[in-house]
Each structure stands twice: as C-alpha cells, then as structure tokens.
Amino acid sequence: MGAVWRLLDYSFKNPFMNLALEESILRNKVEKGSPDTLRLWQHPRVVSIGCFLNAEDEVNIDACKQFGVIVIRRLSSGGALYIDEGSIQFSLTFDKESLLLPEGIEDSYGHLSEGAMEALNSMGVKAKFQPINDLVVGSRKISGASQSRMYHGILHHGTISVNTKLDILEQVLNPSQLKLKAQGLPNLRDRITTVSRERGGDVSIDVFKQELVKGFEKTLNINFSIGVPSPWEIKTARKLCEEKYKNFEWIFSETKPRSNVISSYKAAKGLIRISLFFSGNHIEDLKISGSFILHPDTAVRELEHHLQGEILDEGLLRESIRKLFAAKGVQTVGVSAEDFAKAIMSAYSGSSSFLIQ
C-alpha cells in the first residue's frame, strides 16, 4: 500500500482565492507540515499569466472585457493560459522527501505529468509528454504544467483542456509571433486541442476528475483520502487574496523600465523579453520578462539588479550571470545564462531598429 495523500476537490468562484489557496497550501506544507495534497478545481473564465510575464504583452484586455475574462497572475512561471469551466486544474503539493523524483527540476516535470497522461490515455486520448512541461496529442498541446518551490515544499500544478472554449482562447491571448514561427504554426488555435475535440463530443468534468485521481494513484503509487482545507489554510488564503492576488500591482506589475529598446529572444524552451536602458556600452537599467522557467522566482529581480552597470559584452555578461546563478543556487529550466546574455545583446545590437521615441 502506498502513502496516503489528502485529496481536495475544492474550487472558489473567485479565481484570486483559487490562486491564494494554492500558495496557502504550499506555505502550510513548509511551515506546519500539512498533508501531501492533490487538489482539483475549476476557474471561471480567466487568463492566467506566469510570474515573469507582462500582462500587456500576453493579453488582449479589450477581448477579456468583452468575454468576461479575468486576468490573474499565478505564483509559478511559464506562459499565458486561457482557462474556463471546461478546464481542469490540478496541483500536487508535497514535501520533496515524499516522492522519489529525478534530481533535475526539468526531469521532474515528466515524472509528475504521468498521472495526467494516464488519465488522458484512459479516456482514449493518446497523449505524450513533450519537454519541458507539456502534454500533446500529435502536435497540439492539451495540458501544460509549472512549478513553484519553497524550501522543502514543491507545488506542481497544471491545466488540462477538457471542454475549453478555443474560440475565446484565440481572441483573449496575444501569442508571440516569434514563438509561433519557431513552432511552425500559423496561429494559436492550431497549437491547442481539448479532450472533447479529440473524442468528438463533450466530456464530463466529474468523470475526468475520477480518471485523474486514478492516474496519480497509479503513477505515483499513492492512495488518497478525501479532505478539506484546514482553517489555517483558509485564513492564510484570504489574507493572500486581499494583499497579493487581487492586487492590481501584482497582476499588472510594471516590468518595463525607462528604456531605449525593447526586444524578444527565443530560447530553446521559452521566450525572453528585454527592456533595456543603456548609456554608451553600459547597462543603466533593464527588466526581464517572458515565458521561461527559473527557480527560485526571486532570481529575475536579483539578475536585473546584478546586471546594472555591467558592460554590454556577451562573454562578460554570460560569465557574470553564471556566477550569480551559482552563488544564489538558481536553477534554470530550458534556458541558460548564455540565453539571457544573448537576449540582452540582441536588444542592444538591434537598438537602432527598435529605439523608443
């Protein structure tokens, strides 16, 4: 018999509270030793952006208003997602000693995605894992995942498109043309699919949840006991909701400095956006955003501060970034110190074409 985890099938109509409960459970895992937990829930219509993204780069705000879509910013990194009542959210929150995971964070994504892949396959949808963090059917994405790590606590969460409305998705997201071109796709809709689309008809969310629980039981060798959030978790979630997740400054945080160039760079796995202000060949200020994955999530702000005053030379920048990542224990997933150096130099070298008046 495997270990017993808590199973929470627990949603709020308020999407900010849904995100706040995620962080609250992770904090409770770290601070009070709460049970390892699988949570399943559903959002109302939202666009969820990763913690390193600029909302204005990723979201069509006017379309969101038209369709009643709320913009939210989650704790983890990664790209922008349209989520609605036809999408299932899942999260695994656990102590790193609870599961035997691959040593590298990047490799852990595949292991922790097996439960979702098992559920999809049980429904006749032949999904496979595509590094770093996607499940795909053919060439179309059906699920994506991300992580946040806090001391010994790990939060791995993802979205599965079951009956998601792709016509709305296409209108509220502003996908990077650079990223679509790299994937060989003409538009976003060709990149996404749903369980109902693959099966030729709507699928019961409750039935799929049951298959998802079975999938994680099988692939992680665990058992589940139905539970509820603790009073501490609810209290902390309410506080986080008010002070962080529904806060305008958190959602639409200004991540562009006074700048004379803005540029995008496509790494192997992730898009890096650079807003750069320089004098001569020295960095005076810069902001870094994008759909890349870094741990911890404070690493980007530390990198921005660290590079102020640095000479705009790719080799020097690369070594400076490597030293910072080594000193701070920063773990990169699908991007490297070299990618950040190249992204900055790409902005600098293209400044004559992209100067902001």
C-alpha positions in Angstrom: 0.0 0.0 0.0 1.4 3.4 -1.0 1.5 6.6 1.1 -1.8 8.3 1.8 -2.3 11.9 0.5 -5.1 14.3 1.0 -7.5 14.8 -1.9 -9.1 18.2 -2.2 -11.8 18.7 -4.8 -12.2 22.4 -3.9 -13.0 25.4 -6.0 -13.8 29.0 -5.4 -15.9 31.1 -7.8 -13.3 33.8 -7.0 -10.2 33.0 -9.1 -8.0 35.1 -6.9 -8.9 32.8 -4.0 -8.2 29.8 -6.1 -4.6 31.0 -6.5 -4.3 32.2 -2.9 -5.3 28.7 -1.7 -2.5 27.2 -3.9 0.1 29.3 -2.1 -1.5 28.8 1.3 -1.3 25.0 1.0 2.3 25.3 -0.1 3.1 27.5 2.9 1.3 25.2 5.2 3.3 22.3 3.8 6.5 24.2 4.7 5.5 25.8 8.0 3.2 23.3 9.6 3.8 20.0 7.9 0.4 19.7 6.3 -0.5 16.5 4.4 0.9 15.9 0.9 -2.1 17.0 -1.3 -3.7 16.6 -4.7 -6.1 19.4 -5.3 -8.6 19.5 -8.2 -10.5 22.7 -9.1 -12.0 24.8 -11.8 -11.7 28.5 -12.5 -14.3 30.8 -14.1 -13.1 32.4 -17.3 -9.5 33.7 -16.7 -6.2 34.3 -18.4 -3.5 33.1 -16.1 -0.1 34.6 -16.6 3.2 33.3 -15.3 5.0 35.3 -12.6 7.7 36.6 -15.1 5.2 37.8 -17.8 4.0 41.3 -18.7 0.2 41.2 -18.9 0.2 43.8 -21.7 2.4 41.6 -23.8 0.3 38.4 -23.5 -3.3 39.5 -23.1 -5.9 41.3 -25.2 -7.5 43.3 -22.5 -10.4 44.5 -24.6 -11.3 41.0 -25.6 -11.2 39.9 -22.0 -13.7 42.6 -21.1 -15.9 41.5 -24.0 -16.0 37.9 -22.9 -16.0 38.4 -19.2 -12.4 37.0 -18.7 -10.5 38.0 -15.6 -6.7 38.4 -15.8 -4.8 36.7 -12.9 -1.1 36.2 -12.1 -0.1 32.9 -10.6 2.8 32.0 -8.3 4.7 29.9 -10.8 6.4 30.9 -14.0 5.7 29.9 -17.6 3.3 31.2 -20.3 -0.2 32.7 -20.5 -3.2 30.3 -20.4 -6.9 30.8 -21.1 -8.8 28.7 -18.6 -12.6 28.3 -18.1 -15.1 26.0 -16.5 -14.3 23.4 -19.2 -10.7 23.2 -18.0 -9.5 21.1 -15.0 -6.8 22.4 -12.7 -4.7 20.0 -10.7 -1.9 20.6 -8.2 0.4 18.3 -6.3 1.8 19.9 -3.2 4.2 17.8 -1.3 7.5 17.5 0.6 10.5 16.8 -1.6 11.2 13.7 0.5 7.7 12.3 -0.1 8.4 11.2 -3.7 11.5 9.8 -5.4 12.0 12.5 -8.1 14.7 12.9 -10.7 17.5 15.1 -9.5 17.0 17.8 -12.1 13.9 20.1 -12.0 13.5 19.7 -15.7 13.3 16.0 -15.5 10.7 16.1 -12.6 8.1 17.6 -15.0 7.9 14.4 -17.0 7.6 12.3 -13.9 4.9 14.5 -12.3 2.9 14.7 -15.5 2.5 10.9 -15.9 -0.8 10.9 -13.8 -2.4 13.4 -16.2 -1.1 11.5 -19.2 -2.5 8.3 -17.8 -5.9 9.9 -17.3 -6.0 11.2 -20.9 -5.0 7.8 -22.3 -7.7 6.1 -20.2 -10.2 8.4 -22.0 -9.0 7.3 -25.4 -6.8 10.4 -25.9 -3.3 9.4 -26.9 -1.2 12.0 -25.2 2.5 12.1 -24.8 4.9 14.2 -22.8 6.8 17.0 -24.7 9.6 18.6 -22.7 9.7 20.8 -20.8 6.2 20.8 -19.4 3.5 20.0 -22.0 1.3 17.0 -22.9 0.5 16.9 -26.6 -1.8 15.0 -28.9 0.0 14.8 -32.2 1.4 18.4 -32.5 -1.3 20.0 -30.4 -1.0 20.9 -26.7 -3.7 19.6 -24.4 -2.1 20.2 -21.0 0.7 22.3 -19.5 2.3 22.4 -16.1 4.6 24.6 -14.0 6.2 24.5 -10.5 6.9 26.7 -7.6 9.4 25.6 -4.9 9.6 26.9 -1.3 12.3 25.3 0.9 11.4 21.6 1.0 7.9 22.2 -0.4 7.1 21.6 -4.0 4.0 22.8 -5.9 3.5 21.2 -9.3 0.3 22.3 -10.9 -1.2 22.1 -14.4 -4.2 22.7 -16.6 -6.0 20.1 -18.8 -8.2 21.4 -21.6 -11.3 19.2 -21.4 -14.1 21.3 -22.9 -12.2 24.6 -23.0 -13.7 27.2 -25.5 -11.0 27.6 -28.1 -12.8 30.3 -29.9 -12.5 32.6 -26.9 -8.9 31.4 -26.2 -7.8 32.6 -29.6 -9.2 36.1 -29.0 -8.0 36.8 -25.5 -4.4 35.7 -25.8 -1.7 37.6 -27.7 0.8 34.8 -28.6 4.3 35.7 -29.6 4.6 35.6 -33.3 8.3 34.7 -32.8 7.2 31.6 -30.7 4.6 30.5 -33.2 7.0 30.9 -36.1 9.6 28.7 -34.2 6.9 26.1 -33.7 5.9 26.2 -37.4 2.3 27.2 -36.6 0.2 29.9 -38.4 -2.0 30.6 -35.4 -2.6 29.7 -31.8 -5.7 27.6 -32.4 -3.6 25.1 -34.4 -1.4 24.7 -31.3 -4.2 23.7 -28.8 -6.6 20.9 -28.6 -9.1 19.6 -26.0 -10.4 16.2 -24.8 -13.8 16.9 -26.3 -12.3 17.8 -29.6 -10.2 14.6 -29.7 -13.2 12.4 -28.7 -15.8 14.2 -30.9 -18.1 15.3 -28.1 -18.3 17.0 -24.7 -16.7 15.0 -21.8 -18.0 15.1 -18.2 -15.7 17.0 -15.9 -16.6 14.8 -13.0 -15.8 11.7 -14.9 -12.4 13.1 -16.0 -11.6 14.0 -12.4 -12.1 10.4 -11.4 -9.7 9.3 -14.1 -7.2 11.9 -13.0 -7.2 10.7 -9.4 -6.8 7.1 -10.6 -3.9 8.2 -12.9 -2.0 9.8 -10.0 -2.7 6.8 -7.7 -1.2 4.5 -10.3 1.8 6.6 -11.5 2.9 7.9 -8.0 2.0 4.7 -6.1 -0.1 6.6 -3.6 -3.6 6.5 -2.1 -6.0 9.4 -1.5 -8.2 10.3 1.5 -10.8 13.0 0.8 -10.2 16.1 2.9 -10.9 19.8 3.3 -8.6 22.8 3.6 -7.6 23.5 7.2 -8.8 26.7 9.0 -5.2 27.9 8.8 -5.1 27.4 5.0 -8.4 29.2 4.5 -7.3 32.1 6.8 -4.0 32.4 5.1 -5.6 32.2 1.6 -7.9 35.0 2.4 -5.0 37.2 3.6 -3.0 36.4 0.4 -6.0 37.1 -1.8 -6.5 40.6 -0.4 -2.9 41.5 -0.1 -1.5 39.9 -3.2 -3.5 38.0 -5.8 -6.4 40.5 -6.4 -4.0 43.5 -6.1 -3.6 45.5 -9.3 0.1 46.0 -8.8 0.6 42.2 -8.6 -1.3 41.4 -11.7 -0.2 44.3 -13.9 3.2 44.8 -12.3 5.3 47.2 -14.3 8.2 45.3 -15.6 9.5 47.7 -18.2 12.0 50.4 -17.1 12.6 53.7 -18.8 14.1 52.2 -21.9 15.5 52.9 -25.2 15.0 49.4 -26.6 12.6 46.5 -26.1 13.4 43.2 -27.7 12.4 39.5 -27.7 14.6 36.5 -27.9 13.5 32.9 -28.5 15.5 30.4 -26.4 15.2 26.7 -26.9 12.4 26.4 -24.3 11.0 29.8 -23.5 10.7 33.4 -24.7 12.9 36.1 -23.1 11.8 39.8 -23.4 14.3 42.5 -22.6 13.5 46.2 -21.8 16.9 47.8 -21.8 18.2 51.3 -20.9 21.9 51.9 -21.6 24.5 54.6 -21.8 27.3 54.0 -24.1 28.1 50.3 -23.7 26.9 50.1 -20.0 23.6 48.8 -18.7 21.9 51.5 -16.7 18.6 49.7 -16.2 16.8 46.6 -17.5 13.7 44.5 -17.0 13.5 40.8 -17.9 10.2 39.1 -18.6 8.9 36.1 -20.5 7.7 32.6 -20.5 10.9 30.9 -19.3 11.2 28.9 -16.1 13.6 29.8 -13.3 13.8 28.7 -9.6 13.5 30.5 -7.3 11.1 33.1 -8.6 13.2 35.9 -7.0 16.0 35.1 -9.4 14.9 37.5 -12.2 14.7 40.5 -9.9 18.2 39.7 -8.5 19.5 39.3 -12.0 18.2 42.7 -13.1 19.8 44.4 -10.1 23.1 42.4 -10.5 23.5 43.5 -14.2 23.1 47.2 -13.6 26.4 48.9 -14.6 27.7 45.8 -16.5 29.5 46.2 -19.8 27.4 45.2 -22.9 29.7 42.4 -24.0 28.2 38.9 -24.5 31.1 37.0 -22.9 31.3 39.2 -19.9 27.6 39.1 -19.4 27.5 35.4 -19.7 30.1 34.9 -17.1 28.5 37.4 -14.7 25.2 35.7 -15.0 26.7 32.2 -14.5 28.5 33.4 -11.3 25.2 34.9 -9.9 23.3 31.7 -10.7 25.9 29.6 -9.0 26.1 31.9 -5.9 22.4 32.0 -5.5 21.6 28.4 -6.4 19.4 29.4 -9.3 18.2 26.5 -11.4 17.2 27.1 -15.0 14.8 25.0 -17.0 15.1 25.2 -20.7 17.1 28.4 -20.7 20.7 29.2 -19.7 22.9 32.0 -18.7 24.0 32.2 -22.3 20.4 32.7 -23.4 20.0 35.7 -21.1 23.3 37.2 -22.3 22.3 36.7 -25.9 18.9 38.2 -25.3 20.4 41.4 -23.8 22.9 41.7 -26.6 20.2 41.1 -29.2 18.3 44.1 -27.7 21.5 46.2 -27.7 22.6 45.3 -31.2 19.1 45.9 -32.6 18.7 49.2 -30.8 19.0 51.3 -34.0 15.9 49.4 -35.3 13.9 49.4 -32.1 14.6 52.7 -30.5 11.6 54.0 -28.5 10.9 57.6 -29.1 
